[in-house]
């Protein structure tokens, strides 16, 4: 799991609590059976050793949004910056595993009031990473609102179910539309020229 939050952000502790195992506000962190890699502005030796793995990019999203929000009302990160932080943390171009945008609505685009189409966040990530030289990995997004951590079939059930899963939820995170993976969709890169930010990064960081 990759948390792309800026370590200098005032919301960083909230982000680590919501997605990792760090306590916050008197509450324990969420205990998840996964490796948590946090962006800290430098290369992570373990992360940079990956040839294949499943990397889950965390953060809250909305249909057709080019940004994700790390922790509720926290830092908003543009998709180009998410990709740059993956690269800075050490992800090799030879990586041939899965990049999963585990963000609400990351598989959903939207049409605005003027008829302009805004592509899904997962498509933007796939296109930017492909343009930056990542030719061998696969990219996935998720439909609907999805649980940040394993929960009961009926969210908030007391007592909780004996076996917990991450589910797809309806509007406002209510209801149950099945396991999160049932809304998972693979995205294929659309080759395109690098963005200006990508060109700058390629020149100075590669």
N, C-alpha and C positions, 0 to 999 in steps of 0.2 A: 504494500500500500504506500502510495506517495502523497505526502502532504505538501503542496507547493507554496504554502504561506511564507511570507517574508518574516524572517526571525526578528526583525526590528519592529514589526507591527504590534500595536497595542493589543491586538486581538489574538496574538500567538498562543497564549495560555489557553484561551477558549478553544482554539482550533485543536490543540493537542488533547484537550479533554474530550472534545466531541468525537474525534477520530482515532485517538490513541488511548494510552493508559494513564495519562496525567490527571491528577485530581484538580478540581476547580470549584470554588464556591462552596467548599465543605462537602462536595460530592466526589466519590471515587471516579476514576476514569473508567471507560468501557473496556472490559477485559476481552480482547479479541485474539484468536489464535492466528496471528499473522505477523510478519515482519513490518514494522513501521519505519519508513525512511522519510526524514524531514529535510526539506531544503534549508541549507544554512549558508548558502553563498559559496560553497566550495565542493570539491569532489568527495563523494563517499566511497571508500575502498570496496565495500561489499557491493554497493549498487553498480559500481563501474566494472565489477567482475561478471555481471549477468551476460550470458549469451542467450538464454531463454528463461522465461518466467511469465507470470501474470502480474502486470503492474496495474493497480487500481488507482486512478487519479481521483482524489476526493475533493468535495466541495459542493455547494448547493447551486443548482442551475435552473433556468427557465427555458421554455421552447424558443429556439432561434436566437438565443443570447450568445454573444461572442465572449462573455465573461462567466466565471464562476465566483461564488462568494464563499470564502473559507471561514466557517463559523457563522452563526446567524448574525446578520448585520455587521459582518466583519469585512476583511480586506477583499476587494473585488479584483480579480486577476484576469487580464485579457488572454485569449488562447495563445497568442504569440509569446507572451511572457511565461505561460505554463510550459510551452515547448522549450523555451530558453532555459528555464529552471531544471527541466529534465536533463538537458544537455550539460548544464553547469554541474549538476550533481553526478555526472559521469556516465550517462547512458551511451553505450557504444553504438556506432552506426551498423555494426554487424549483428545487433540484437535481432533475433527472429522469433521472439515470444509475442505475447498479446498485450496491447495497451487498451485497458478498459476504462472508459470515462464513466466511473460509477457516481454519476451526478443525476439528480432528478431531471427528467426531460431531455437528457443529452442526445437522444435519438430523434427528437422532434424539432422540425423547423416551424416557421410561422410566416403568415402573410400579414403585413401591416396595413394600416388604414388607407395607404396610398397604392396598395396592390404590389408592393415590393416583397420579394421572397427573401427570408433570412434563414440560411441553412442551419442544420443541427450543430451543436457544439462538437459532437464527435466527428462530423464531417470536416469541420474547420481544423481540428487537431490532426486528422489523417492527412489532409492536404498540406498543412504546414510542415509536418514531420517528413512527409515524402519529399517536399521541396528542399528540406534541409539535409537530405541524404539517407533517410531511414527507409530503405527499399524492401526490407525482408519481414517486417513485423506486421501483425494484423491489428485492426482497430475496431472497437466496439462501443456502442452507446446503449442507453437504457430508456425505455418509454415510461411515462407516468412518474408520479412521486415514488421514491423508493426509500426503504428504511435505511438509516445510517448504520444500524447495528441489529443483530438478530432479535426478533420480537415474536410475540404470540400471533396466531392467525388473526384474532381480534385484538387490535392494538390496545394496550392498556388492560388486558384481561387480568383479573385477580382471583385466584392465583394464576400465574403465567403458565402457558403450555409447557409440558415436560421437555419437548424438543422445540427449539426456537429457530426461525429462519428469517431471511431478509425478504420482505414482500413488496409488491407494487401496490400503491394506494391510490385512491381516487382524489378528487378535488379537496384541497385543504388537508391532504394526508389521511383522509378517512376511508373506511371501507377496505375491501381486499380484492385485488384483481389477479391474485396468484403469486407464485414465487417471482422474485426480481428477474431471475434468469429467463423467464418466459417472455419478458419484454426486451430481451437483449437482441441487438441487431448489428451485423457486421457492416462496416463502412469501408469503401474502397477509394483510395486517393484519386483525385482529379489532378493530373500533372498541370502545373502552372508556374509562372515566374515567381521567384521569391518576393515576399513583401519587402519594403524598404528596411524594416527592422531586421528581417531575416538576412538581407544582404549585408547590413552593418555587422550583425552578429557573426556571419560567416567570415567576414574579413578580419575581425578583431579577436574572435574567440576560438577559431578553429586552427 
